[in-house]
Amino acid sequence: MVTFSVMLDVLIIGGGNAALCAALMAREAGASVLVLEAAPKLWRGGNSAHTRNLRCMHDAPQDVLTEAYPEEEFWQDLLKVTGGQTNEQMARLAIRESSHCRDWMRKHGVHFQPSLSGTLHLSRTNAFFMGGGKALMNAYYRSAEKLGVQIRYESPVDRLEIENGQFVAAHIGKERITAKACVVASGGFESNREWLREAWGQNELGEWPSDNFAIRGTRFNMGVLLKDLIAQGADTIGDPTQSHSVAIDARAPLYDGGICTRVDCVSLGVVVNKNAQRFYDEGEDFWPKRYAIWGRLVAHQPGQIAHSIIDAKAVGRFMPPVFPGEKADSLPELAQKLGLDVDAFIKTINDYNAACQVGTFDHAVLDDCHTEGLQPAKTHWARPIDTAPFYGYTLKPGITFTYLGMKVGESTAVRFGGVESTNLFAAGEMMAGNVLGKGYTAGVGMTIGTAFGRIAGVNAASAAMKNIVNLENIKEVQHAAT
Ligand SMILES: Cc1cc2nc3c(=O)[nH]c(=O)nc-3n(C[C@H](O)[C@H](O)[C@H](O)COP(=O)(O)OP(=O)(O)OC[C@H]3O[C@@H](n4cnc5c(N)ncnc54)[C@H](O)[C@@H]3O)c2cc1C
């Protein structure tokens, strides 16, 4: 058995946004820091490398952000998408942190740009990373290396040694790595297909729905430490079937398909299942507040398959997916190309078209184009599907990240039987379930990871060192907590 001879101050497990935020903050506070990333260098950065933006509170226009997005509105948005399954104190802490973290991010080499045009109405609420999440993670790694953070790739931790609720060591096979404090930021369990199967079980048709999910991001978030911590009695929060789940192109790869496999025209047309039946209001709300429920909706359909149908009027109004859709000059031809029963499909579209009320179409507001007398209704952006060419995109569920995690409070300390560990902290997807019981609003994953990664890093440094070298970081996160 190998043991590290010099006792580290802070061990960070994971190599995504939450982990690097924690590592940088702990190092800036004066701690010695080691990052253990399961992935090889080429694939470092977890799901964070796939991201584009973070949701930010602001009271007035700020560089790339337009107008204002006050704390209360951000909170109300979260309350709405989670249906109240959120912890207000934790949510407000993350929201407040989001108002001032960008200067710190810039200091570490992150650049921002105005929002991209497309279907997501985000210029007011979300700051986009120039070069996307890959560039953000590269900037953080560069900065961490410059500051003297040690980084080890291909280092998947398989268990934690915990005594009386206190972190003692992390194990990678026969290697034992001790540290005075630890931050676990190793993501959810979305890449673990067996665990997904166990959580989702079989449906009434005898299908195993999760066998048809694609994992939109990294293959390395296997939930190994989540499982280990649960087995060691850590307090948890969240339902294992709840997740951020998007309807993606059914041709997407099993892992790492990323953003370009998302199909964003749902709110501009109708969605039918493999029996050519509609099953949900496609125009319920703005796409950023709804796109993350469509994976789950499709998961509950037979065969975990659905088809997003649009006509020529929708073209140019959404971010085109990487794969072209099926194209046809008539609706029967489209049904055939999609493998749907032609009569059932034509009836569904005719019923929908007849129910559309004439209104003023405006995709930028919750407009008055809606259906009447149709089940399920389409409450906004309902326009007849009547203008050739017609397009169909076959969809399947794309899981982004799971919500089961550690139940923590503002300190992010892992709890055992309600008692906070003094030296073990959790950040990012590992504890996102405290804010996200269900639902999602675009950009809040990075808000949570940045806020609690930074807090966890400072608290871990503080736990590890008797004399903190740099108090600035502590003041900064304490300021957010008030
Ligand atoms: C395609 C896609 C697009 C997205 N777009 C956005 C967006 O624009 N805005 C937004 O807010 N959110 C977005 N998200 C969600 C966002 O990625 C997550 O909320 C966020 O990245 C979580 O950060 P994290 O650090 O907790 O996890 P990750 O970034 O997933 O990091 C987890 C890390 O832990 C490592 N790891 C796992 N197990 C172990 C182990 N046993 N030992 C050591 N290391 C381990 C992994 O290799 C990985 O590096 C997107 C996700 C995907 C998949």
The ligand as a Gaussian input file, in Angstrom:
#p B3LYP/6-31G(d) Opt

LIG

0 1
 C      -24.141000      18.717000     -22.962000
 C      -24.275000      19.494000     -21.673000
 C      -24.483000      20.864000     -21.715000
 C      -24.637000      21.583000     -20.547000
 N      -24.778000      22.939000     -20.623000
 C      -24.871000      23.664000     -19.488000
 C      -24.861000      25.100000     -19.540000
 O      -24.704000      25.714000     -20.591000
 N      -25.002000      25.772000     -18.355000
 C      -25.123000      25.103000     -17.154000
 O      -25.261000      25.748000     -16.122000
 N      -25.063000      23.752000     -17.082000
 C      -24.934000      23.022000     -18.209000
 N      -24.834000      21.662000     -18.119000
 C      -24.838000      21.043000     -16.772000
 C      -23.458000      21.221000     -16.150000
 O      -22.520000      20.575000     -16.970000
 C      -23.360000      20.648000     -14.744000
 O      -24.362000      21.152000     -13.924000
 C      -22.011000      21.036000     -14.121000
 O      -20.998000      20.904000     -15.065000
 C      -21.691000      20.197000     -12.939000
 O      -20.365000      20.450000     -12.522000
 P      -19.610000      19.404000     -11.606000
 O      -18.245000      19.939000     -11.421000
 O      -20.421000      19.063000     -10.427000
 O      -19.576000      18.050000     -12.480000
 P      -18.665000      17.628000     -13.782000
 O      -18.315000      18.838000     -14.536000
 O      -19.415000      16.577000     -14.447000
 O      -17.369000      17.088000     -13.075000
 C      -17.324000      15.866000     -12.399000
 C      -15.887000      15.398000     -12.436000
 O      -15.685000      14.326000     -11.534000
 C      -14.829000      13.380000     -12.147000
 N      -15.051000      12.123000     -11.439000
 C      -16.163000      11.352000     -11.407000
 N      -15.980000      10.299000     -10.586000
 C      -14.734000      10.413000     -10.090000
 C      -13.967000       9.641000      -9.167000
 N      -14.446000       8.525000      -8.608000
 N      -12.708000      10.038000      -8.872000
 C      -12.178000      11.161000      -9.440000
 N      -12.870000      11.930000     -10.300000
 C      -14.135000      11.565000     -10.609000
 C      -15.234000      13.415000     -13.599000
 O      -14.232000      12.874000     -14.433000
 C      -15.441000      14.916000     -13.803000
 O      -14.230000      15.550000     -14.101000
 C      -24.620000      20.918000     -19.275000
 C      -24.364000      19.550000     -19.234000
 C      -24.170000      18.832000     -20.419000
 C      -23.893000      17.350000     -20.338000

